[in-house]
Amino acid sequence: MSKHLASVLTTVNAPYSVQLDYAGLAYCLADLELAKQHPGHISAFLGEVPLALQVELAVVHHIPVPDLKAFAAAFSAWSGESYPLAA
C-alpha cells in the first residue's frame, strides 16, 4: 500500500471515536448495509478523499472500480449527498 494512502484513514476517522482500519473501510465500501452503520466515515471517504486515492484504495482491496462507482451512487441515493465518484 502506498504511503499517501495513510492520509485516507486520517481523513475518514478524524472526527469519530470509532476508528475504521483499511480492512473495515474496504468492507464498508463493498456492503451498503454495513456502510450505513458508518455514514460519516463513508461520506468523508467519498466526499473528502481525492478520487485517485479512492480508486487506489479500492484496487488494493480488490474492489473493482465499477463496483466502487455503483456503491458511491447507491450511498449517494441513500444519504442524499452528492459525490464525484457517483456522478
C-alpha positions, 0 to 999 in steps of 0.5 A, a space after each residue: 500500500 502506498 504511503 499517501 494512502 495513510 492520509 485516507 484513514 486520517 481523513 475518514 476517522 478524524 472526527 469519530 471515536 470509532 476508528 475504521 482500519 483499511 480492512 473495515 473501510 474496504 468492507 464498508 465500501 463493498 456492503 451498503 448495509 454495513 456502510 450505513 452503520 458508518 455514514 460519516 466515515 463513508 461520506 468523508 471517504 467519498 466526499 473528502 478523499 481525492 478520487 485517485 486515492 479512492 480508486 487506489 484504495 479500492 484496487 488494493 482491496 480488490 474492489 473493482 472500480 465499477 463496483 466502487 462507482 455503483 456503491 458511491 451512487 447507491 450511498 449517494 441515493 441513500 444519504 442524499 449527498 452528492 459525490 464525484 465518484 457517483 456522478 
